Amino acid sequence: MALKRRTSPAARVRELRQMIEEANYRYHVLDDPQISDQDYDALLRELLDLELAHPELLTPDSPTQRVGGTPAAGFPPYVHARPMLSLGNAFDEADLLAFDARVRKLGGIEGDVAYTCELKIDGLAVSLRYDNGKLTAGGTRGDGSVGENVTSNLRTIKTIPLVLRARAAPARGVATPHHIDVRGEAYMRKSDFARLNAEREARGEATFANPRNTAAGGIRQLDPKMTAERKLSFYAYAVGEIDTDAPPRSQHELLAFLKALGFRVNEHAHAVPSIHGVIDFVKEWETKRDELDYEIDGVVIKVDDLALQAKLGSSGKDPRWAIAFKFRAREARTKLLDIVVSVGRTGVLNPNAVLEPVQIGGTTVSNATLHNQDYIRDNDIRIGDVVTVIRAGDVIPRVVGPVLELRKGNPPEYTLPTVCPVCGADVDHPEGEPMARCTNASCPAQLVERVRHFCSRGAMDIEGVGDQLSAALVDSGLVRDVSEIYQLDLPALLKLPRMAEKSASNVLAAIEGSKKRGLARLLSGLGIRFVGSQNAAILAGDFGTIDALAAATEEELLRSEGIGAEIASSVALFFAQEPNRAMIARLKKAGVDMTAPLREREPVGILAGKTLVLTGTLPNLTRDEAADLIVTAGGKVTSSVSKKTDYVIAGEDAGSKLTKAEQLGITVLDEAGLHDLLNGTA
């Protein structure tokens, strides 16, 4: 009788992994499960038991590693081999036709251009690196060049293959790339979002606001087990670097290529022969968007021919061969129950609408922004009104205005309080300014935000001090102004909730390291009104030390390039306050570097000698990022529009600065126009 050969643990582990990955692929990618949940669980338990008994067999690409590993102390940087570009926006048919015209002109094409249309999934863009067929790293988009390395968290997403399938099945006709960076969207299905919120509600925990923010927060959890609990999903749609002998030649071939490698690609992606097919696709999906189990906020249109994509290239951060068509914001009517005021980091009083809960695009909305006193007055919004609410960008709820025909009686006009709702101090609301501010620099509402801002990346970059720890430091009384951050020690931190010795030691090391950031970063972190990173760099370069800056008069401050009257007044007022001077003295005593190299050279670059003003919210850049680009190109950024202004860069909700620019005949550009200006193509 022949003896039955016993399978070695290593061989059985390989067999189990192949069976489990095949089951994952069929369930999560093909929607075609072949085994029961019970059988799947049995395979996974057997693999776990074998890996526990033989730890030398455990590898990072094992399916058991999707459940989450050891919590991270923070996220190291993830450098993209090729930038993850943002997209310009189209809002109507005319924008799409203009995009097509640009493509044909730049590409030297007389006939129609073929495009691939893909649903714009509302999630978080990530990049995955595979070497020799195995997932080795993954990161967030970040600023497009550098993101956060969240590999452990991405491994928990079951629609992300740990090992590329073509490697195990070359007969499919797809050769496994030696190296490939796969780009795509991590997102949360509506059904998983509803399940998660139901579970949290049953436990008495706060529910999440929407699937997009929940997915983004899940990817950035320090504990991968928390990411795994959110059951995120992933669609692949692009590649960065790729090393393969037979690369795809078109976008629709690329999607088929990614699918053959084991990725889930969106089943509704569609290649069309011309821009007219694009327009039909966009119209169809704007009406069908609610039929999906995930949120979309538009359609991404890409030139199908990859060689033509390469020829067209990019303009700034935007590719010339792709554009995002944004759907119209969803809206609904509901009753405005109340207006409550919160206080921001710099003391700004922010009015917010308390609404009778209403469903907008599958999300329950009960609060919305009202911007400021001028917005409320100009739109005649009153408590008790039936109001129209939209989700701007399908995320942020905003009250558009009242439905006047439904107004009952003559409710009183709303005015902001004259005292701070948090500390009771007087409110300063200068005539002609939309914003009102609390005058108390020690206001508790401001303090938490001031601490958080001081420690943020754009300022002193103290890793580990985020929202929760900032609040804990203030609530415990350990930090009463930012200088006391440098008086913290290990025993004090260990008294805080959920603070372990290793985490506390890491925070203290980060605090010590922040002392060397220099004057510009310190000024940015102090939260002086109108002084962001750009103006902080200008002032630091012109004055060299904080003592010289503190002693400067408004007239001396005005001599700095880009520093206008508002900024000069704000800086002088900050250093005139005794509590602020005392805080600076404590920071200096703690060893914080308060010096900077003096600027000596004249600005050079394509914008040398040009003055620009930024107003409104740009779609893809923060104010500081836009200002950095302008100054790097030799231009200067000022806060007010005058006859000396060369360009005004206007985004959404641009206000009086835009009006003044139009009155003075100053050239007004959007974000795309700014990129054209920087590239010399305007």
DOGU-31557 format. One line per 4 residues: their letters; for each residue x negated, y negated, z of C-alpha. Coordinates in nm, 4 decimals. Each point is the difference from the previous one (the first is absolute). Layout:
BEGIN
A = X:Y:Z  ...;
//
This chain:
BEGIN
MALK = 0.0000:0.0000:0.0000  -0.1390:-0.3387:-0.0982  -0.0622:-0.2416:0.2828  0.1786:-0.3382:-0.0153;
RRTS = -0.2609:-0.2763:-0.0049  0.0481:-0.2566:0.2778  0.0205:-0.3601:-0.1148  -0.2685:-0.2179:0.1591;
PAAR = 0.1110:-0.3091:0.1964  -0.1672:-0.2263:-0.2591  0.1811:0.1702:-0.2881  0.3343:-0.0145:0.1805;
VREL = -0.0498:-0.3688:0.0795  -0.0619:-0.0711:-0.3710  0.3070:0.2020:-0.0948  0.2228:-0.1752:0.2551;
RQMI = -0.1177:-0.3441:-0.1087  0.0788:0.0739:-0.3641  0.3468:0.1299:0.0932  0.0761:-0.3007:0.2214;
EEAN = -0.1253:-0.2568:-0.2536  0.2037:0.1698:-0.2721  0.3064:-0.0181:0.2247  -0.0706:-0.3684:0.0742;
YRYH = -0.0391:-0.0774:-0.3709  0.3238:0.1724:-0.0956  0.1960:-0.1585:0.2859  -0.1356:-0.3567:0.0027;
VLDD = -0.1058:-0.0546:-0.3627  0.2222:0.2257:-0.2128  0.3059:0.0017:0.2319  0.0096:0.3751:-0.0672;
PQIS = -0.0640:0.1872:0.3296  -0.0779:0.3707:-0.0413  -0.0210:0.1117:0.3640  0.2159:-0.0656:0.3066;
DQDY = -0.0941:-0.2415:0.2766  -0.0404:0.2983:0.2344  -0.2467:0.1707:-0.2347  -0.1905:-0.3244:-0.0475;
DALL = -0.0249:-0.0512:0.3779  -0.1221:0.3589:0.0424  -0.2799:-0.0560:-0.2535  -0.1022:-0.3246:0.1675;
RELL = -0.0002:0.1598:0.3481  -0.2170:0.2874:-0.1237  -0.2470:-0.2449:-0.1532  -0.0108:-0.2077:0.3199;
DLEL = -0.0674:0.3120:0.2075  -0.2829:0.1107:-0.2309  -0.1625:-0.3445:0.0056  0.0197:-0.0107:0.3791;
AHPE = -0.1588:0.3444:0.0238  -0.2638:-0.0857:-0.2622  -0.0696:-0.3761:0.0261  -0.2866:0.0329:-0.2475;
LLTP = 0.2668:0.0583:-0.2701  0.1809:-0.3297:0.0654  -0.0523:-0.2545:-0.2817  0.1391:-0.3513:-0.0571;
DSPT = 0.2038:0.1161:-0.3001  0.1906:0.2645:0.1982  0.3805:-0.0477:-0.0009  -0.0099:0.0162:0.3812;
QRVG = -0.1779:-0.3371:0.0045  0.3123:-0.1787:-0.1250  0.1448:-0.0043:0.3521  -0.2480:-0.2684:0.1049;
GTPA = -0.3373:-0.0006:0.1693  -0.1685:-0.2032:0.2708  0.1236:-0.3595:0.0430  -0.2350:-0.2602:-0.1455;
AGFP = -0.1356:-0.2980:0.1917  0.0440:-0.2156:-0.3100  -0.0260:0.0159:-0.3767  -0.3359:-0.0369:-0.1761;
PYVH = -0.0055:-0.1803:-0.3352  0.0897:0.1844:-0.3196  -0.1842:-0.1465:-0.2992  0.1820:0.0532:-0.3283;
ARPM = -0.2266:0.1154:-0.2832  0.2184:-0.2091:-0.2309  0.2243:-0.2809:0.1269  0.3664:0.0798:0.0652;
LSLG = 0.1555:-0.2849:-0.1956  0.3224:-0.1779:0.0877  0.2652:-0.0702:-0.2619  0.1512:-0.3144:-0.1414;
NAFD = 0.3776:-0.0252:0.0201  0.2811:-0.0284:-0.2530  0.3501:-0.0990:0.1075  0.2040:-0.0050:-0.3199;
EADL = 0.0062:0.1091:-0.3623  -0.1834:-0.3136:-0.1122  -0.2925:0.0850:0.2306  -0.0209:0.3504:-0.1496;
LAFD = 0.0031:-0.1330:-0.3550  -0.2722:-0.2512:0.0924  -0.2086:0.2827:0.1512  0.0384:0.2041:-0.3194;
ARVR = -0.0996:-0.3004:-0.2093  -0.3178:-0.0462:0.2081  -0.0877:0.3684:-0.0331  0.0420:-0.0076:-0.3791;
KLGG = -0.1955:-0.3259:-0.0329  -0.2927:0.1071:0.2199  -0.0003:0.3490:-0.1504  0.0139:-0.1275:-0.3565;
IEGD = 0.3129:0.2088:-0.0699  0.2649:-0.1045:-0.2514  0.2576:0.2758:0.0577  0.1620:0.1455:0.3089;
VAYT = -0.1958:0.1069:0.3076  0.0943:0.3244:0.1784  0.0463:-0.0214:0.3768  0.0540:0.2363:0.2907;
CELK = 0.2631:-0.1080:0.2532  -0.0325:0.1208:0.3598  0.2273:-0.0698:0.2943  -0.1639:-0.2409:0.2452;
IDGL = 0.0223:0.1950:0.3256  0.0121:-0.2121:0.3143  -0.2798:0.1464:0.2113  -0.3714:-0.0390:0.0617;
AVSL = -0.2615:0.0334:-0.2760  -0.2810:0.2417:0.0865  -0.2980:0.1565:-0.1762  -0.1158:0.3623:0.0309;
RYDN = -0.3506:0.1226:-0.0777  -0.0551:0.3570:-0.1191  -0.3465:0.1504:-0.0455  -0.0284:0.3394:-0.1692;
GKLT = 0.3746:0.0437:0.0362  0.0240:-0.0712:0.3756  0.1454:-0.3038:0.1786  -0.2964:-0.1694:0.1673;
AGGT = 0.1295:-0.3472:0.0881  0.2981:-0.2323:-0.0283  0.0663:-0.3652:0.0714  0.2508:-0.2825:-0.0155;
RGDG = -0.0086:-0.2657:-0.2703  -0.1146:-0.2751:0.2405  -0.1153:-0.3026:-0.1994  -0.0438:0.2121:-0.3124;
SVGE = -0.3740:0.0479:0.0516  -0.0125:0.1247:0.3589  0.2792:0.1693:0.1927  0.0200:0.2157:0.3116;
NVTS = -0.1178:0.3613:0.0054  0.3102:0.1944:0.1093  -0.1025:0.3432:-0.1277  0.1254:0.1911:0.3045;
NLRT = 0.3428:-0.1590:-0.0296  0.0282:0.0608:-0.3746  -0.0782:0.3685:0.0532  0.3293:0.0310:0.1903;
IKTI = 0.2056:-0.0862:-0.3129  0.1049:0.3268:-0.1578  0.0406:-0.1409:-0.3510  -0.3722:-0.0866:0.0018;
PLVL = -0.1956:0.3108:-0.1092  -0.3035:0.0815:0.2108  -0.1413:0.2025:-0.2908  0.0731:-0.0763:-0.3662;
RARA = 0.1988:0.2774:-0.1689  -0.1727:0.0049:-0.3385  -0.3172:0.1176:0.1742  0.1756:0.3238:0.0919;
APAR = 0.1917:0.0272:-0.3294  -0.2166:-0.1088:-0.2961  0.2375:0.1817:-0.2339  0.2347:-0.3002:0.0319;
GVAT = -0.2267:-0.1777:-0.2466  -0.1049:-0.2711:0.2470  -0.3609:-0.0072:0.1122  -0.0531:-0.1046:0.3586;
PHHI = -0.1883:-0.3334:0.0106  -0.3342:0.0102:0.1771  0.1144:-0.3193:0.1684  0.3263:-0.1943:-0.0135;
DVRG = 0.1595:-0.2887:0.1912  0.3766:0.0420:-0.0095  0.2174:-0.3038:0.0733  0.3606:0.0152:0.1061;
EAYM = 0.2695:-0.1040:0.2448  0.0528:0.1401:0.3481  0.3648:-0.0498:0.0867  0.2847:0.1246:0.2161;
RKSD = 0.3156:0.1533:-0.1397  0.3280:-0.1537:0.1160  0.1119:0.3370:0.1395  -0.3202:0.0372:0.2045;
FARL = 0.0364:-0.3596:0.1197  0.3577:0.0675:0.1161  -0.1122:0.3203:0.1752  -0.2869:-0.1761:0.1784;
NAER = 0.2209:-0.2863:0.1205  0.2669:0.2450:0.1204  -0.2631:0.1866:0.2029  -0.1362:-0.3231:0.1491;
EARG = 0.3475:-0.1247:0.0840  0.0775:0.3307:0.1753  -0.3157:-0.0468:0.2110  0.0984:-0.3567:0.0860;
EATF = -0.2847:-0.1455:-0.2095  0.0133:-0.3022:-0.2290  0.0877:0.0818:-0.3606  -0.2076:-0.1075:-0.2996;
ANPR = 0.1090:-0.2784:-0.2333  -0.0508:0.1513:-0.3451  -0.1743:0.2906:-0.1772  -0.2753:-0.2129:-0.1527;
NTAA = -0.1281:-0.1446:0.3284  0.0374:0.3391:0.1698  -0.2145:0.1637:-0.2682  -0.2646:-0.2738:0.0157;
GGIR = -0.0090:0.0215:0.3792  -0.0194:0.3788:-0.0178  -0.3058:-0.0091:-0.2241  -0.1756:-0.2295:0.2500;
QLDP = 0.0708:0.2032:0.3135  -0.3177:0.0684:0.1970  0.1344:0.3456:0.0887  0.0560:0.2152:-0.3126;
KMTA = 0.2630:0.2025:0.1884  0.2147:-0.3148:0.0058  -0.0423:-0.0301:-0.3773  0.1018:0.3629:-0.0458;
ERKL = 0.3211:-0.0574:0.1988  0.1186:-0.2559:-0.2567  -0.0029:0.2587:-0.2828  -0.1274:-0.2390:-0.2642;
SFYA = -0.0065:0.0749:-0.3731  -0.2316:-0.0945:-0.2861  0.0306:-0.0683:-0.3736  -0.3145:-0.0214:-0.2155;
YAVG = -0.0046:-0.2510:-0.2883  -0.3578:-0.0999:-0.0882  -0.3696:0.0806:0.0286  -0.3010:-0.2117:0.0874;
EIDT = -0.3297:0.1710:-0.0741  0.0209:0.3333:-0.1811  -0.2728:0.2410:-0.1089  0.1447:0.2503:-0.2443;
DAPP = -0.0904:0.1362:-0.3422  0.3494:-0.0593:-0.1468  0.1635:-0.3106:0.1508  0.3623:-0.0864:-0.0865;
RSQH = 0.0516:-0.2458:-0.2857  0.3279:-0.1597:0.1069  0.1891:-0.0857:0.3169  0.2647:0.2663:-0.0611;
ELLA = -0.2768:0.2572:-0.0606  -0.1648:-0.1159:0.3237  0.3193:0.0670:0.1956  0.0205:0.3518:-0.1508;
FLKA = -0.3683:0.0502:0.0843  0.0601:-0.0995:0.3645  0.2997:0.2318:0.0196  -0.2112:0.2903:-0.1297;
LGFR = -0.2546:-0.0728:0.2746  0.2742:0.0520:0.2593  0.1250:-0.3532:0.0635  0.3595:-0.1074:0.0069;
VNEH = 0.0636:-0.2632:-0.2669  0.3244:-0.1877:-0.0282  0.2423:0.1987:-0.2126  0.1638:-0.3170:-0.1331;
AHAV = -0.3163:-0.1407:-0.1637  0.0751:-0.0521:-0.3679  -0.2061:-0.0909:-0.3083  0.1701:-0.2405:-0.2418;
PSIH = -0.1086:-0.1136:-0.3489  0.0479:-0.3751:0.0512  0.0875:-0.2779:0.2452  0.3681:0.0447:-0.0914;
GVID = -0.0115:0.3472:0.1556  -0.1529:-0.1584:0.3096  0.2893:-0.2450:0.0267  0.2540:0.2827:-0.0316;
FVKE = -0.1822:0.2039:0.2683  -0.0089:-0.2956:0.2410  0.3710:-0.0726:-0.0437  0.0898:0.3660:0.0543;
WETK = -0.1946:0.0371:0.3243  0.1096:-0.3284:0.1539  0.3508:0.1486:0.0076  -0.1110:0.3533:0.1004;
RDEL = -0.2522:-0.0846:0.2731  0.2298:0.0940:0.2885  0.0399:0.3543:-0.1361  -0.3577:0.0825:0.1019;
DYEI = -0.1181:0.1427:0.3332  -0.2724:-0.2651:0.0170  -0.0134:-0.3764:-0.0305  -0.1112:-0.1667:-0.3225;
DGVV = -0.0303:-0.3738:-0.0530  -0.0685:-0.0058:-0.3709  -0.1678:0.1685:-0.2949  -0.3705:0.0067:-0.0867;
IKVD = -0.0670:-0.0360:-0.3722  -0.3383:0.1179:-0.1326  -0.1489:-0.0003:-0.3479  0.0056:0.3697:-0.0867;
DLAL = -0.3265:0.0144:-0.1976  -0.2866:0.0197:0.2528  -0.2528:-0.1250:-0.2585  0.2148:-0.3095:-0.0506;
QAKL = 0.0222:-0.0403:0.3789  -0.3814:-0.0074:0.0152  -0.0164:-0.2519:-0.2853  0.2500:-0.2345:0.1687;
GSSG = -0.1801:0.0120:0.3357  0.1109:-0.2137:0.2929  0.0393:-0.3611:0.1034  -0.1084:-0.0520:0.3593;
KDPR = 0.1789:0.2642:0.2036  0.2650:0.0698:-0.2646  -0.0376:0.2427:-0.2930  0.1049:-0.1503:-0.3336;
WAIA = 0.1431:0.3373:-0.1070  0.2613:0.0397:0.2757  0.2732:-0.1998:0.1694  0.2565:0.0611:0.2725;
FKFR = 0.3604:-0.0834:-0.0775  0.1605:-0.0979:0.3321  0.3664:0.0760:0.0518  0.2261:-0.2738:0.1257;
AREA = 0.0169:-0.0147:0.3773  0.2875:0.1914:0.1525  0.2532:-0.2160:0.1782  0.3044:0.0256:0.2231;
RTKL = 0.2360:-0.2229:0.1953  0.0304:0.0106:0.3776  0.0713:-0.2252:0.2976  -0.2642:-0.2174:0.1652;
LDIV = 0.0515:0.0705:0.3703  -0.2772:-0.2144:0.1457  -0.3323:-0.1701:-0.0621  -0.2863:0.0890:0.2350;
VSVG = -0.3442:-0.1566:0.0076  -0.3339:0.1778:0.0335  -0.3362:-0.1692:0.0569  -0.2979:0.0790:-0.2217;
RTGV = -0.3761:0.0049:0.0560  -0.0479:-0.3734:-0.0583  0.3156:-0.0930:0.1913  0.2299:-0.0204:-0.3032;
LNPN = 0.3679:0.0466:0.0850  0.1452:0.2533:-0.2445  0.3794:0.0137:-0.0302  0.1375:0.3479:-0.0727;
AVLE = 0.3538:0.1048:-0.0911  0.1851:0.2549:0.2130  0.2369:0.1702:-0.2422  0.2940:0.2318:0.0196;
PVQI = -0.1764:0.3203:-0.1174  0.0345:0.0589:-0.3731  -0.1386:0.2571:-0.2446  -0.2274:-0.1398:-0.2725;
GGTT = -0.1505:0.2600:-0.2280  0.0320:0.2815:0.2505  -0.1511:-0.1974:0.2905  0.1967:-0.1471:0.2898;
VSNA = -0.0794:-0.3699:0.0355  0.0856:-0.1815:0.3239  -0.2668:-0.2740:0.0021  -0.1353:-0.2303:-0.2686;
TLHN = -0.2323:-0.2963:-0.0307  0.1316:-0.3566:-0.0200  -0.3457:-0.1539:-0.0612  0.0330:-0.3380:0.1742;
QDYI = 0.2282:-0.2876:0.0966  -0.0117:-0.1571:-0.3476  0.1024:0.3274:-0.1660  0.2977:0.0364:0.2319;
RDND = 0.1096:-0.3607:-0.0558  -0.0589:-0.0071:-0.3765  0.2040:0.3191:-0.0459  0.2680:-0.1079:0.2511;
IRIG = -0.0244:0.3257:0.1980  0.2103:0.0063:0.3166  0.0665:0.2553:0.2725  0.3235:0.1859:-0.0729;
DVVT = -0.0371:-0.0275:-0.3789  0.0317:0.2911:-0.2377  -0.3419:-0.0097:-0.1659  -0.1707:0.1628:-0.2979;
VIRA = -0.3047:0.2047:0.0978  -0.2628:0.1393:-0.2358  -0.2965:0.2268:0.0560  -0.2810:-0.2009:-0.1580;
GDVI = -0.2277:0.2448:-0.1774  0.2422:0.2659:0.1282  -0.1685:-0.0274:0.3406  0.0423:-0.3318:0.1848;
PRVV = 0.3624:-0.1015:0.0689  0.0729:-0.3673:-0.0638  0.3164:-0.2076:0.0345  0.0668:-0.1756:-0.3304;
GPVL = 0.2889:-0.2172:0.1146  0.3608:-0.0080:0.1161  0.3087:0.1052:-0.1954  0.1678:-0.3376:0.0438;
ELRK = 0.3461:0.1091:-0.1130  0.0036:0.2438:0.2942  -0.1074:-0.2562:0.2631  0.2538:-0.0405:0.2806;
GNPP = 0.0419:-0.3446:0.1457  -0.2942:-0.2357:0.0334  -0.2715:0.1760:0.2055  -0.2753:-0.2318:0.1295;
EYTL = -0.3275:-0.0395:-0.1861  -0.2920:0.1899:0.1514  -0.3006:-0.1795:0.1487  -0.3136:0.1551:0.1460;
PTVC = -0.0407:-0.0193:0.3786  -0.2001:-0.2902:0.1401  -0.1774:0.2230:0.2526  -0.1885:0.3236:-0.0611;
PVCG = 0.2316:0.3007:0.0519  -0.2890:0.1955:0.1533  -0.1772:-0.2398:0.2386  0.2282:-0.3036:0.0163;
ADVD = -0.2637:-0.2460:-0.1193  0.0859:-0.2921:-0.2287  0.0298:0.0670:-0.3712  -0.1830:-0.2241:-0.2464;
HPEG = 0.1869:-0.0464:-0.3299  -0.1641:-0.2823:-0.1990  0.2248:-0.1841:-0.2422  -0.0289:0.1342:-0.3517;
EPMA = -0.1457:0.3374:0.1046  0.2096:0.3166:-0.0319  -0.1637:0.1755:0.2957  0.0401:-0.0724:0.3704;
RCTN = -0.2581:0.1172:0.2533  -0.0299:0.0736:0.3689  -0.2551:-0.2368:0.1544  -0.1201:0.2441:0.2677;
ASCP = -0.3216:0.1769:-0.1118  0.0413:0.2463:0.2879  0.3523:0.0950:-0.1014  0.0282:0.3778:0.0555;
AQLV = 0.1570:0.0514:-0.3411  -0.2971:-0.1648:-0.1632  -0.2590:0.1667:0.2181  0.0591:0.3563:-0.1159;
ERVR = -0.0130:-0.1128:-0.3612  -0.3049:-0.2192:0.0643  -0.1857:0.2957:0.1515  0.1033:0.2290:-0.2848;
HFCS = -0.1001:-0.2599:-0.2601  -0.3316:-0.0747:0.1728  -0.0879:0.3714:-0.0147  0.1246:0.0567:-0.3570;
RGAM = -0.2225:0.0841:-0.2963  0.0092:-0.3463:-0.1522  -0.1147:-0.1491:0.3287  -0.2234:0.1639:0.2660;
DIEG = 0.0733:0.3537:-0.1270  0.0208:0.1766:0.3378  0.1026:0.3488:-0.1045  0.2477:0.1709:0.2297;
VGDQ = 0.1730:-0.3173:0.1198  0.3243:-0.0054:-0.1961  0.3606:-0.0811:0.0826  0.0436:0.2453:0.2872;
LSAA = -0.3295:-0.0625:0.1783  0.0348:-0.3780:-0.0428  0.3417:0.0167:0.1686  -0.1343:0.2269:0.2750;
LVDS = -0.2932:-0.2332:0.0718  0.2317:-0.3000:0.0293  0.2759:0.1797:0.1923  -0.2493:0.1354:0.2523;
GLVR = -0.1457:-0.3452:0.0643  -0.3476:0.1071:-0.1111  -0.0047:-0.2538:-0.2839  0.1449:-0.3479:0.0476;
DVSE = -0.1875:-0.1513:-0.2936  -0.2297:0.1514:-0.2621  -0.3180:-0.0788:0.1930  0.1013:0.2561:0.2643;
IYQL = -0.0345:0.2761:-0.2612  -0.3741:-0.0293:0.0636  0.0459:0.0514:0.3751  0.1610:0.3421:-0.0384;
DLPA = -0.1777:0.3049:0.1400  0.0569:0.3757:0.0069  0.1869:0.0208:0.3356  0.2427:-0.2731:-0.1104;
LLKL = 0.0769:0.1639:-0.3343  0.0477:0.3435:0.1545  0.2889:-0.1378:0.2067  0.1987:-0.0656:-0.3176;
PRMA = 0.2565:0.2549:-0.1231  -0.1272:0.2671:-0.2411  -0.3583:-0.1265:0.0188  -0.2584:0.2789:0.0165;
EKSA = -0.3656:-0.0547:0.0881  -0.1250:0.0585:-0.3557  0.2525:-0.2435:-0.1493  -0.0820:-0.2603:0.2648;
SNVL = -0.3733:0.0386:-0.0675  0.0598:-0.0447:-0.3731  0.1984:-0.3187:0.0628  -0.2731:-0.1421:0.2243;
AAIE = -0.2627:0.0801:-0.2648  0.2134:-0.1770:-0.2623  0.0381:-0.3034:0.2280  -0.3757:-0.0169:0.0494;
GSKK = -0.0613:0.0291:-0.3734  0.2447:-0.2824:-0.0743  -0.2231:-0.2510:0.1790  -0.2159:-0.0153:-0.3121;
RGLA = 0.2744:-0.0894:-0.2497  -0.0989:-0.3662:-0.0217  0.1791:-0.3347:0.0045  0.2232:0.0441:-0.3051;
RLLS = 0.1575:0.3225:0.1279  0.0401:-0.1515:0.3478  0.1779:-0.3075:-0.1374  0.2294:0.2227:-0.2045;
GLGI = 0.0788:0.2040:0.3115  0.0826:-0.2957:0.2236  0.3285:-0.0545:-0.1812  -0.0451:-0.3726:-0.0613;
RFVG = 0.2886:-0.1229:-0.2095  -0.0866:-0.0198:-0.3741  -0.3394:0.1652:0.0597  -0.0013:0.3370:-0.1716;
SQNA = -0.3077:0.1857:-0.1158  -0.0708:-0.2380:-0.2886  0.0195:-0.3272:0.1929  -0.1904:0.1632:0.2869;
AILA = -0.2847:0.0840:-0.2398  -0.0050:-0.3570:-0.1337  -0.0112:-0.1564:0.3471  -0.2596:0.2464:0.1268;
GDFG = -0.2229:-0.0664:-0.3007  0.0309:-0.3792:0.0320  -0.0496:-0.0332:0.3780  -0.2187:0.2993:0.0891;
TIDA = 0.0935:0.0217:0.3694  0.3208:-0.0089:0.1970  -0.1327:-0.2888:0.2089  -0.0479:-0.2119:-0.3119;
LAAA = 0.3470:0.0914:-0.1215  0.1616:-0.0741:0.3374  -0.1638:-0.3416:0.0113  0.1043:-0.0935:-0.3558;
TEEE = 0.2534:-0.2755:-0.0561  0.2853:0.0364:-0.2472  -0.1879:-0.2262:-0.2395  -0.3060:0.2265:0.0181;
LLRS = 0.2135:0.3084:-0.0529  0.1584:-0.1542:-0.3093  -0.3422:-0.0138:-0.1679  0.0035:0.3787:-0.0369;
EGIG = 0.1073:0.1311:-0.3406  0.3635:0.1135:0.0116  0.0699:-0.1280:0.3512  0.2980:-0.2319:-0.0159;
AEIA = 0.1659:-0.2222:0.2579  0.2252:0.2740:0.1426  -0.2903:0.2382:0.0546  -0.2265:-0.2679:0.1454;
SSVA = 0.2708:-0.1110:0.2429  0.0695:0.3578:0.1072  -0.3691:0.0805:0.0612  -0.0580:-0.3216:0.1933;
LFFA = 0.3118:0.0612:0.2096  -0.1109:0.3562:0.0833  -0.3403:-0.1076:0.1312  0.1514:-0.2968:0.1881;
QEPN = 0.1870:0.2374:0.2330  -0.1859:0.0706:0.3252  0.1255:0.3642:0.0270  -0.1346:0.0682:-0.3483;
RAMI = -0.3395:-0.1561:0.0806  -0.0173:0.2081:0.3178  0.0807:0.3139:-0.1988  -0.2780:-0.0805:-0.2504;
ARLK = -0.2419:-0.0416:0.2910  0.0943:0.3438:0.1343  -0.0480:0.1554:-0.3435  -0.3421:-0.1630:-0.0252;
KAGV = -0.0957:0.1262:0.3476  0.1021:0.3516:-0.1075  -0.2583:-0.0143:-0.2792  0.2279:-0.0517:-0.2998;
DMTA = -0.1943:-0.1394:-0.2968  0.1377:-0.3444:-0.0867  -0.2367:-0.0961:-0.2801  -0.0043:0.0192:-0.3795;
PLRE = -0.2505:-0.0834:-0.2749  0.0560:-0.3508:-0.1336  0.1155:-0.0209:-0.3616  -0.2482:-0.1640:-0.2323;
REPV = 0.0982:0.0748:-0.3616  0.2697:-0.1516:-0.2164  0.2835:0.2314:-0.1049  -0.0495:0.1753:-0.3345;
GILA = 0.2312:0.2154:-0.2048  0.2863:-0.0186:-0.2463  0.2066:-0.2125:0.2427  -0.2822:-0.2330:0.1112;
GKTL = 0.1395:-0.3455:0.0611  0.3616:0.1192:-0.0116  0.2461:-0.0456:0.2859  0.2805:0.2501:0.0497;
VLTG = 0.2968:0.0252:0.2373  0.1687:0.3274:0.0987  0.3709:0.0115:0.0811  0.2561:0.2753:0.0480;
TLPN = -0.0605:0.3758:0.0248  -0.2035:0.1650:-0.2747  0.1005:0.3576:-0.0925  -0.3404:0.1678:0.0410;
LTRD = -0.2290:-0.2451:0.1802  0.0078:-0.1591:0.3431  -0.0743:-0.3718:0.0256  -0.3476:0.0755:0.1385;
EAAD = -0.0763:0.2474:-0.2797  0.1076:-0.2475:-0.2671  -0.2009:-0.2781:0.1643  -0.3086:0.2237:0.0157;
LIVT = 0.0262:0.0670:-0.3745  0.0306:-0.3720:-0.0758  -0.2936:-0.1076:0.2185  -0.2173:0.2849:-0.1309;
AGGK = 0.0663:-0.1407:-0.3483  -0.1186:-0.3442:0.1161  0.3388:-0.1628:0.0586  0.1375:-0.1531:0.3160;
VTSS = 0.3347:0.0599:0.1675  0.1901:-0.2795:0.1699  0.3214:0.0062:0.1984  0.1793:-0.2915:-0.1653;
VSKK = 0.0841:-0.1001:-0.3573  -0.1324:-0.3305:-0.1324  -0.1057:-0.1601:-0.3280  -0.3421:0.1601:0.0557;
TDYV = 0.1511:0.3514:-0.0097  -0.0830:0.1902:-0.3199  0.2199:0.3089:0.0464  0.2754:0.1218:0.2308;
IAGE = 0.0269:0.3788:0.0404  0.3646:0.0723:0.0856  0.1527:0.3230:0.1271  0.3429:0.0986:0.1291;
DAGS = 0.1770:-0.2533:0.2250  -0.2306:-0.2835:-0.1076  0.1213:-0.3191:0.1652  -0.0661:-0.3714:-0.0063;
KLTK = -0.3541:0.0397:-0.1355  0.1405:0.1482:-0.3207  0.2512:-0.2844:-0.0294  -0.2729:-0.2593:0.0468;
AEQL = -0.2227:0.1713:-0.2579  0.2804:-0.0109:-0.2545  0.0613:-0.3677:0.0765  -0.3706:-0.0807:-0.0509;
GITV = -0.0262:0.2120:-0.3152  -0.2597:0.2337:0.1514  -0.0470:0.3390:-0.1655  0.1841:0.2735:0.1941;
LDEA = -0.1142:0.3629:-0.0320  0.1203:0.3294:0.1438  -0.2304:0.2792:0.1247  -0.0554:0.1324:-0.3531;
GLHD = -0.0899:-0.3523:-0.1111  -0.2514:-0.0246:0.2854  -0.1684:0.3200:-0.1210  -0.0091:-0.1389:-0.3553;
LLNG = -0.1573:-0.3188:0.1357  -0.2643:0.1969:0.1903  -0.0759:0.2094:-0.3088  -0.0206:-0.3019:-0.2288;
TA = 0.2951:0.1144:-0.2108  0.2519:-0.2670:0.1101;
//
